Amino acid sequence: MTLFRTAEPAAEPVTLADVKAHLRLDGDREDALLSGLIKAARCEVERATGCALLTQEWRLLLDRWPRSNLVVFSIHPVRAVVAITVFDGDGHPTVLDPGSILLDGTTRPARLLIEAPPAPGKALSGIEIDLRAGFGDAGTDVPDLLKRAVILLAAHWFEFRTELEPAARPASFPRGYERLIAPYQTRRL
């Protein structure tokens, strides 16, 4: 099972002005750097929580259907299944009828039930599920704690950009960041 993003969100969940206000910065000398840090911070928050903050497109590749025909997604929230394609042994696609699926995209994890799916003929990645995930299209749709985590992280990386850390150590995280994202992380049992 492989899940990857096929289309980035059209915007970021926080604005450049939001981060500049947090940092108490005037002027535009650092705008390019800050914009890059906002995107990096959004990607890190999404990685740490498994949440797509803004609407974006994803593809899940499966070798075969689960025995229960219940597909579980690791990304949250799933807004819609755009297409399900099953490939035969010669690589010819069959697109499934949307009426044959039942999506429960707001639960965590999101689930997709498929009635009597055709078996893939390809041994590897014979099933492609294209989906749309995210809290919405605008920053106002993103939960406030996650927006604050993006701001805090981008600002922290801006403030400590000259610190050199050994390659084996991960990027540093500010105090309070873990508490902001904790309600959105999945519990590992």
N, C-alpha and C positions, 0 to 999 in steps of 0.2 A: 504494500500500500504506500503510495507516494502522493503527497499533497503539495501543490505549489501554486503560487500566485501567477495569474496570467495577465492581470491588468491592475496597475496601482490605483489608489484613490485619486480623484480629480483635484483634491486639495489636502491640506493638513488640518488636524483637529484644533490646532491653536494657530494664531496669527503671529507674524513677526512682531507686531505691536504688543501682543500679550507678553512675549518673552523679553522684549526691550523694556517694557514697564516693570517687569519683575527684576530685571538687572539694573534698572534706573539708568538706561543708556539713552543718549541723544545722538542725533546724526545718523548717517547711513554708511559709515566706513566699514562696519562689521556685518552688514546685512547679508552678504553672500555666505559668510561663515555661519551666521546664526540660522539662516534658512537650511543649510546642510545639517546643522546640529538638530534642528526641529525634526527633520525627516529621520535622522538616525535615532533620535529619542522615541519617535513614534514607532519605528521598527522594533526597538528594544522593548517598549511597553507591550506591543503586540506579541512578540516572542515570549515574553515572561508570563503573559496572561492567557495566551491562546485566543485573544479577542481581536477581531478586525474592527478597528476604531471607526473607520469610514467605509462606505460602500466600495467594494473591490471584487474582482473576479478571481476565482480559484478553480483548479482542476484536481480531482482525485482520480488516481489510476489504481485499478485493482486487477489482480491476476484472475480472480474468480469471485463469485458471489459468496457471502457468508452463508453458512448452513441455514440460518434463520431467515435469510433474505432481508435482514435488517442491517443497513449500513450505518455506522456511527462515524460522525465527523469530529475531528479534533479542533476545528475552528468554530468560533462562536461570535455572534449569532448568525445562523444561516437564514438569509432572507428568501431565497428562491433557488430551486434547481432549474437551471437554464436548459440543459440538455443531458441526456444519457445516451451514450453511443456504445454499442457492443460490436466488436470486430470478429468476423469469422476467420477460419484458418487461412484464407487467401488475402485477408486484410480488408475485406469489403465491410463497410459500416452498416449497422442497423440502428436507427434512432428509435428509442422507445416512446410509446405514446404517453404523454404526461398524465393521462387519466389512470394509468396503471401504477402510479406512485402515490405515496402518502408521506408528506414531509412534516416533521415536528421540529422546526428550526429554532424555536425559542428556548427549548429545554437545554440543559447542559449535561451531557453532550447532546448535540443535535442528532436526530435520527431520521432515516429514510427507509420506508418499507416499500418493497417492490414485489408485486404479486406475479408469480410465475415468470421470472426473468429468463431470457434466452441465455444459454451457456456460451461463453466466449470460445472461439476457435483458436485464438492466439494463446500461446502458453504464458506469455508475459505481457502485462498491461493491455489485456484484451477488453477492458471496460474503462470508459472515460466518463466521469461525472463532472459536468461543468456547473458551478454554483456561484451565486452572488451572496456575499457575506458583508456584515458591517452593521453598526448601530444606525446609520443613516448617511445622508449626503452632506450634511453641514456639521460644523463644530458644535452647534447647539444640540445635536442629537447624541453626542458622545457624553457618557457619564462624567460629571464634574471631577471626581477623584482621578480618573484616567487622564483628563486634560491637565490637571494639576501635576500629575506625575510626569507628563511630557514636558511641561514648562520647567519643573524642578530639575529634571535630568538634563535638558538642553542648557539651562543656565549653569548647572554644575560643570558640565563638560566645557562650556565657554570659559568659566572662571579658572578652571584647572587645566587648560589646554597645553600649558608649557611643562606640566609634570611629565617626566619620562618614567614609564614603568617597564619592568622586564617583560619580554614577550610572553612569558608563561603566565603572567598575572592578567586577570580580566580588567576591563575598564572599571574605573571607580564609580561608585554610586553614592549619592548624597544621603545624609541622615533623613529619615522620614519617607524615602522613596518606597521601601518595602511595605510600609504601613499603608501607603496610598493604593498600591496595586493588590494588596492581600485579599480584599473581598472579591476580586475578579480572577484570582488564581484557582485552578482546580486542585482539589485535595488529592494527594497521592496516598493510597492505602497500602 
